[in-house]
Amino acid sequence: QVQLVESGGGSVQPGGSLRLSCAASGLTFSRHDMRWYRQAPGKQRAWVSRITSLGNTYYVDSVTGRFTVSREDAKNTVYLQMNSLKPEDTAVYYCEVDNYWGQGTQVTVSS
């Protein structure tokens, strides 16, 4: 059974940084692309970033240059480093693989 557990969320001021982690189990992690999504209050869940099994990375335009996705296959973990955070980045962040989802972690950016 695939399980995903996100962590690392919190409250920061605009311009601050956070690093999210997503620990996976129940799958051969190194063979899978991993994705990050977010859901802002009152909005639909939206794709944020993807890292392929080979380490190629992709981002939605609004976070390009500020967010960095990475993976550590030895730890079955994917990360999302978020810098220069803005209030519009406030959302619940989820990781996803093969339509399995974690429980999400809240990120709040506010002064």
C-alpha positions as CSV (number, residue, x, y, z in Angstrom):
1,Q,0.0,0.0,0.0
2,V,1.4,3.3,-1.1
3,Q,1.7,6.0,1.7
4,L,2.9,9.5,1.4
5,V,3.6,11.7,4.4
6,E,4.2,15.4,3.9
7,S,5.9,17.6,6.5
8,G,7.7,21.0,6.8
9,G,4.8,23.4,6.4
10,G,4.3,26.4,8.7
11,S,3.8,30.1,8.9
12,V,6.4,32.5,7.4
13,Q,6.6,36.2,6.5
14,P,6.7,37.2,2.8
15,G,10.2,36.7,1.5
16,G,10.8,33.8,3.8
17,S,11.6,30.2,3.0
18,L,10.3,26.7,3.8
19,R,11.4,23.2,2.8
20,L,8.6,20.6,2.4
21,S,9.3,16.9,2.5
22,C,7.3,14.0,1.3
23,A,8.3,10.5,2.5
24,A,7.0,7.7,0.5
25,S,6.5,4.0,1.2
26,G,5.0,1.0,-0.5
27,L,6.5,1.6,-3.9
28,T,9.8,1.4,-5.7
29,F,10.4,5.1,-5.2
30,S,13.3,5.5,-7.6
31,R,11.2,4.4,-10.6
32,H,8.4,7.0,-10.1
33,D,7.9,10.6,-11.1
34,M,6.8,12.6,-8.1
35,R,4.5,15.7,-8.1
36,W,3.7,18.5,-5.8
37,Y,0.3,20.2,-5.9
38,R,-1.3,22.9,-3.8
39,Q,-4.8,24.0,-2.9
40,A,-5.4,27.6,-1.8
41,P,-8.5,28.6,0.2
42,G,-11.5,28.6,-2.1
43,K,-9.6,27.3,-5.1
44,Q,-9.1,24.0,-6.8
45,R,-6.0,21.9,-6.3
46,A,-3.3,22.9,-8.8
47,W,-0.1,21.4,-10.0
48,V,3.1,23.0,-8.8
49,S,6.0,20.9,-9.7
50,R,7.2,17.5,-11.0
51,I,10.4,15.6,-10.8
52,T,10.9,12.6,-13.0
53,S,12.6,9.4,-12.0
54,L,15.7,10.6,-13.9
55,G,15.7,13.9,-12.0
56,N,14.3,16.2,-14.6
57,T,12.3,19.0,-13.1
58,Y,9.3,21.1,-14.1
59,Y,7.4,24.0,-12.5
60,V,4.3,26.1,-12.9
61,D,5.3,29.5,-14.1
62,S,4.3,31.2,-10.9
63,V,6.9,29.4,-8.9
64,T,9.7,29.1,-11.4
65,G,12.9,30.6,-10.0
66,R,11.7,30.5,-6.4
67,F,10.9,26.8,-5.8
68,T,13.2,23.9,-6.3
69,V,12.1,20.2,-6.3
70,S,14.6,17.5,-5.5
71,R,14.6,13.9,-4.5
72,E,16.7,11.5,-2.4
73,D,16.0,8.0,-3.6
74,A,17.9,6.5,-0.8
75,K,15.4,8.0,1.7
76,N,12.3,7.6,-0.5
77,T,11.8,11.3,-0.1
78,V,11.0,14.2,-2.4
79,Y,11.5,17.8,-1.3
80,L,10.2,21.2,-2.3
81,Q,12.4,24.1,-1.3
82,M,10.4,27.3,-1.4
83,N,12.2,30.6,-1.3
84,S,11.0,34.2,-1.7
85,L,7.5,33.2,-0.5
86,K,4.6,35.3,-1.3
87,P,1.1,35.6,0.3
88,E,-0.4,33.9,-2.8
89,D,1.7,30.8,-2.1
90,T,-0.5,30.2,1.0
91,A,-2.1,26.8,0.5
92,V,-2.2,23.2,1.6
93,Y,0.6,21.4,-0.3
94,Y,0.3,17.8,-1.3
95,C,2.6,15.3,-2.9
96,E,1.3,12.7,-5.4
97,V,2.5,9.6,-7.2
98,D,0.3,7.5,-9.4
99,N,-2.8,9.1,-8.1
100,Y,-1.9,8.4,-4.5
101,W,-1.9,11.5,-2.3
102,G,-0.5,12.5,1.1
103,Q,-2.6,14.3,3.7
104,G,-1.1,17.7,2.9
105,T,0.9,20.3,4.9
106,Q,-0.3,23.8,5.4
107,V,1.9,26.7,4.3
108,T,0.8,30.2,5.3
109,V,2.6,33.3,4.1
110,S,1.6,36.4,5.9
111,S,3.0,39.6,7.5
